[in-house]
């Protein structure tokens, strides 16, 4: 069964992390790819399977200064996916 899912993320604030424009683009691409993979592999949480909106997710991804933008994006996506389960 195929379906379309649209996520709209208006803002992500990473305190203490400074990224160039190209690094932000890499972070965004990694976040989108990982979130797509997680939803594809594991499905949507039951409360969102009929549609819905979540106004705000407060997340605490485990971001370190040693991470590159791709790793940051993947970690943020995993944190978002976990947040959607709650």
MIZAZA-617203 format. One line per 4 residues: number of its first residue (from 0); for each residue x, y, z of N, C-alpha, C, O, CB. Coordinates in nm, 3 decimals. Glycine has a CB too. Example, Ala and Ser with C-alpha at 12.3 -4.5 7.8 and 13.67 -1.06 7.14 Angstrom:
2
0) 1.319 -0.569 0.780 1.230 -0.450 0.780 1.320 -0.330 0.780 1.424 -0.332 0.846 1.131 -0.447 0.905 | 1.285 -0.225 0.708 1.367 -0.106 0.714 1.290 0.003 0.787 1.341 0.114 0.804 1.408 -0.060 0.572
% end
This chain:
86
0) 0.083 -0.118 0.000 0.000 0.000 0.000 0.088 0.124 0.000 0.175 0.139 0.086 -0.095 0.000 0.121 | 0.066 0.212 -0.095 0.143 0.337 -0.103 0.061 0.449 -0.043 -0.062 0.452 -0.054 0.182 0.371 -0.249 | 0.129 0.542 0.019 0.065 0.659 0.074 0.164 0.773 0.077 0.285 0.752 0.071 0.009 0.631 0.215 | 0.113 0.893 0.087 0.198 1.012 0.095 0.191 1.068 0.236 0.084 1.073 0.297 0.155 1.118 -0.008
4) 0.304 1.108 0.285 0.313 1.171 0.416 0.385 1.303 0.396 0.490 1.308 0.333 0.387 1.080 0.521 | 0.328 1.408 0.449 0.391 1.539 0.442 0.425 1.586 0.583 0.338 1.598 0.669 0.299 1.642 0.371 | 0.551 1.613 0.604 0.597 1.673 0.729 0.635 1.816 0.698 0.704 1.843 0.600 0.717 1.593 0.792 | 0.590 1.907 0.780 0.633 2.045 0.767 0.702 2.084 0.897 0.640 2.092 1.002 0.513 2.141 0.735
8) 0.830 2.107 0.887 0.909 2.148 1.003 0.946 2.293 0.981 1.026 2.325 0.893 1.038 2.058 1.023 | 0.887 2.380 1.060 0.909 2.523 1.041 1.044 2.569 1.092 1.108 2.657 1.033 0.800 2.600 1.109 | 1.088 2.511 1.201 1.212 2.561 1.261 1.277 2.454 1.347 1.209 2.381 1.420 1.184 2.687 1.344 | 1.407 2.446 1.337 1.486 2.363 1.426 1.592 2.454 1.486 1.667 2.520 1.414 1.551 2.239 1.350
12) 1.598 2.456 1.616 1.696 2.541 1.685 1.800 2.449 1.749 1.767 2.365 1.833 1.628 2.633 1.792 | 1.924 2.467 1.710 2.035 2.391 1.768 2.123 2.490 1.844 2.202 2.564 1.785 2.118 2.316 1.657 | 2.109 2.489 1.973 2.188 2.582 2.055 2.333 2.537 2.061 2.362 2.420 2.083 2.128 2.593 2.198 | 2.423 2.632 2.043 2.565 2.604 2.052 2.625 2.540 1.928 2.740 2.496 1.931 2.589 2.518 2.168
16) 2.548 2.533 1.820 2.597 2.473 1.696 2.593 2.579 1.586 2.489 2.640 1.562 2.511 2.348 1.656 | 2.705 2.600 1.522 2.713 2.696 1.413 2.740 2.620 1.283 2.840 2.550 1.270 2.823 2.803 1.440 | 2.648 2.637 1.186 2.662 2.567 1.059 2.659 2.667 0.944 2.584 2.764 0.946 2.551 2.462 1.042 | 2.740 2.641 0.843 2.737 2.722 0.722 2.612 2.685 0.642 2.542 2.591 0.676 2.866 2.700 0.636
20) 2.586 2.761 0.537 2.470 2.733 0.453 2.477 2.592 0.394 2.378 2.519 0.394 2.458 2.838 0.341 | 2.594 2.554 0.343 2.608 2.420 0.284 2.594 2.310 0.389 2.539 2.204 0.360 2.743 2.407 0.212 | 2.641 2.335 0.509 2.626 2.238 0.617 2.478 2.224 0.657 2.432 2.114 0.686 2.710 2.279 0.739 | 2.406 2.335 0.659 2.262 2.329 0.691 2.189 2.249 0.584 2.097 2.172 0.615 2.201 2.473 0.701
24) 2.229 2.265 0.459 2.168 2.188 0.350 2.194 2.039 0.367 2.104 1.957 0.345 2.221 2.235 0.214 | 2.315 2.003 0.406 2.347 1.861 0.429 2.269 1.806 0.547 2.220 1.694 0.543 2.499 1.843 0.454 | 2.257 1.886 0.653 2.179 1.844 0.770 2.034 1.820 0.728 1.975 1.718 0.765 2.187 1.950 0.882 | 1.977 1.911 0.653 1.837 1.899 0.609 1.817 1.774 0.524 1.721 1.700 0.544 1.794 2.024 0.530
28) 1.908 1.750 0.431 1.896 1.633 0.344 1.904 1.504 0.425 1.828 1.410 0.400 2.005 1.635 0.236 | 1.994 1.499 0.521 2.008 1.379 0.605 1.886 1.360 0.692 1.840 1.247 0.711 2.134 1.389 0.692 | 1.832 1.468 0.746 1.712 1.460 0.829 1.596 1.405 0.746 1.525 1.315 0.791 1.677 1.599 0.887 | 1.576 1.459 0.628 1.465 1.415 0.543 1.481 1.268 0.504 1.385 1.192 0.508 1.457 1.501 0.416
32) 1.602 1.228 0.468 1.625 1.089 0.427 1.603 0.993 0.543 1.541 0.888 0.526 1.767 1.072 0.370 | 1.654 1.027 0.659 1.641 0.938 0.775 1.497 0.931 0.824 1.449 0.823 0.858 1.732 0.984 0.889 | 1.427 1.042 0.827 1.287 1.041 0.870 1.203 0.960 0.772 1.115 0.885 0.813 1.232 1.185 0.883 | 1.229 0.975 0.643 1.160 0.895 0.542 1.187 0.746 0.562 1.096 0.664 0.553 1.202 0.938 0.401
36) 1.312 0.713 0.588 1.348 0.573 0.609 1.278 0.517 0.732 1.224 0.406 0.727 1.499 0.559 0.624 | 1.277 0.592 0.840 1.214 0.544 0.964 1.064 0.520 0.945 1.012 0.418 0.989 1.236 0.645 1.076 | 0.997 0.613 0.879 0.853 0.597 0.855 0.828 0.481 0.760 0.734 0.404 0.780 0.793 0.727 0.799 | 0.910 0.469 0.658 0.895 0.360 0.561 0.917 0.224 0.628 0.842 0.130 0.604 0.992 0.379 0.444
40) 1.020 0.214 0.709 1.053 0.087 0.775 0.959 0.052 0.890 0.925 -0.065 0.909 1.195 0.093 0.828 | 0.916 0.153 0.965 0.842 0.128 1.090 0.698 0.176 1.089 0.622 0.144 1.180 0.913 0.192 1.203 | 0.660 0.253 0.989 0.525 0.305 0.983 0.504 0.428 1.071 0.593 0.471 1.144 0.427 0.198 1.023 | 0.385 0.481 1.060 0.346 0.596 1.142 0.292 0.548 1.275 0.240 0.437 1.285 0.241 0.682 1.069
44) 0.304 0.631 1.378 0.241 0.597 1.505 0.089 0.586 1.485 0.033 0.657 1.401 0.274 0.703 1.614 | 0.023 0.499 1.560 -0.122 0.479 1.542 -0.203 0.609 1.547 -0.299 0.625 1.472 -0.173 0.386 1.648 | -0.165 0.702 1.634 -0.242 0.826 1.647 -0.232 0.918 1.526 -0.308 1.014 1.515 -0.195 0.900 1.769 | -0.138 0.890 1.433 -0.122 0.972 1.314 -0.162 0.899 1.186 -0.155 0.956 1.077 0.020 1.019 1.303
48) -0.203 0.775 1.197 -0.232 0.697 1.078 -0.354 0.748 1.001 -0.366 0.722 0.881 -0.253 0.554 1.115 | -0.444 0.817 1.066 -0.560 0.875 0.998 -0.539 1.024 0.969 -0.633 1.093 0.931 -0.686 0.855 1.083 | -0.416 1.072 0.986 -0.385 1.213 0.965 -0.378 1.286 1.097 -0.410 1.230 1.202 -0.488 1.278 0.873 | -0.336 1.407 1.091 -0.329 1.486 1.214 -0.219 1.589 1.208 -0.140 1.594 1.115 -0.309 1.397 1.332
52) -0.218 1.669 1.311 -0.121 1.776 1.323 -0.063 1.774 1.463 -0.134 1.752 1.561 -0.185 1.914 1.291 | 0.065 1.797 1.470 0.132 1.814 1.599 0.189 1.955 1.597 0.275 1.986 1.515 0.245 1.705 1.624 | 0.140 2.039 1.686 0.179 2.179 1.685 0.326 2.199 1.721 0.394 2.285 1.665 0.092 2.258 1.780 | 0.375 2.120 1.815 0.512 2.141 1.861 0.566 2.013 1.923 0.497 1.946 2.000 0.519 2.258 1.963
56) 0.688 1.981 1.889 0.759 1.870 1.952 0.881 1.927 2.022 0.963 1.996 1.960 0.800 1.760 1.847 | 0.894 1.899 2.149 1.014 1.938 2.221 1.103 1.815 2.227 1.068 1.714 2.288 0.982 1.993 2.366 | 1.217 1.823 2.162 1.304 1.708 2.147 1.439 1.733 2.212 1.481 1.847 2.230 1.323 1.673 2.001 | 1.504 1.626 2.246 1.640 1.637 2.299 1.732 1.538 2.227 1.775 1.438 2.284 1.641 1.610 2.453
60) 1.760 1.567 2.099 1.853 1.478 2.028 1.991 1.485 2.092 2.028 1.587 2.151 1.862 1.516 1.877 | 2.064 1.378 2.080 2.198 1.372 2.139 2.299 1.421 2.034 2.364 1.342 1.966 2.233 1.226 2.187 | 2.309 1.553 2.024 2.400 1.617 1.928 2.530 1.651 2.000 2.530 1.707 2.109 2.335 1.745 1.866 | 2.641 1.617 1.937 2.771 1.655 1.991 2.845 1.741 1.888 2.813 1.738 1.769 2.855 1.530 2.030
64) 2.941 1.815 1.934 3.019 1.901 1.845 3.105 1.820 1.749 3.151 1.872 1.648 3.106 1.996 1.925 | 3.128 1.693 1.781 3.209 1.608 1.696 3.130 1.556 1.576 3.190 1.507 1.480 3.263 1.491 1.776 | 2.999 1.567 1.580 2.916 1.515 1.471 2.924 1.605 1.350 2.934 1.727 1.361 2.770 1.502 1.516 | 2.919 1.542 1.232 2.911 1.621 1.110 2.762 1.648 1.081 2.676 1.588 1.145 2.980 1.546 0.989
68) 2.731 1.737 0.987 2.591 1.771 0.960 2.503 1.651 0.923 2.385 1.648 0.959 2.584 1.872 0.848 | 2.558 1.554 0.854 2.481 1.435 0.817 2.442 1.357 0.943 2.327 1.316 0.957 2.560 1.345 0.721 | 2.536 1.338 1.032 2.507 1.266 1.156 2.407 1.343 1.242 2.319 1.284 1.304 2.637 1.242 1.235 | 2.420 1.476 1.245 2.325 1.558 1.320 2.184 1.541 1.264 2.088 1.524 1.339 2.366 1.707 1.316
72) 2.172 1.547 1.132 2.041 1.533 1.069 1.978 1.398 1.099 1.858 1.390 1.125 2.053 1.551 0.920 | 2.059 1.294 1.095 2.009 1.160 1.126 1.962 1.151 1.271 1.857 1.093 1.299 2.116 1.054 1.098 | 2.039 1.207 1.361 2.002 1.203 1.504 1.875 1.284 1.529 1.789 1.242 1.606 2.117 1.257 1.590 | 1.864 1.399 1.466 1.742 1.481 1.483 1.621 1.405 1.429 1.515 1.406 1.492 1.757 1.618 1.410
76) 1.636 1.339 1.315 1.525 1.261 1.258 1.483 1.150 1.352 1.363 1.127 1.372 1.565 1.202 1.122 | 1.579 1.080 1.410 1.545 0.974 1.506 1.473 1.031 1.626 1.378 0.971 1.677 1.671 0.899 1.550 | 1.517 1.146 1.672 1.452 1.211 1.786 1.309 1.254 1.751 1.219 1.239 1.833 1.534 1.334 1.831 | 1.289 1.305 1.630 1.156 1.341 1.584 1.068 1.218 1.580 0.954 1.222 1.627 1.163 1.408 1.447
80) 1.119 1.110 1.525 1.038 0.989 1.513 0.997 0.938 1.651 0.882 0.899 1.671 1.117 0.879 1.438 | 1.090 0.938 1.745 1.057 0.897 1.883 0.952 0.992 1.940 0.857 0.948 2.005 1.185 0.896 1.973 | 0.967 1.123 1.916 0.870 1.221 1.966 0.731 1.200 1.910 0.632 1.226 1.978 0.917 1.360 1.933 | 0.724 1.152 1.787 0.593 1.125 1.726 0.523 1.008 1.792 0.400 0.997 1.784 0.609 1.098 1.577
84) 0.598 0.920 1.857 0.541 0.803 1.921 0.470 0.837 2.051 0.390 0.758 2.101 0.649 0.700 1.947 | 0.498 0.953 2.106 0.447 0.988 2.240 0.312 1.052 2.235 0.256 1.088 2.339 0.543 1.080 2.309
% end
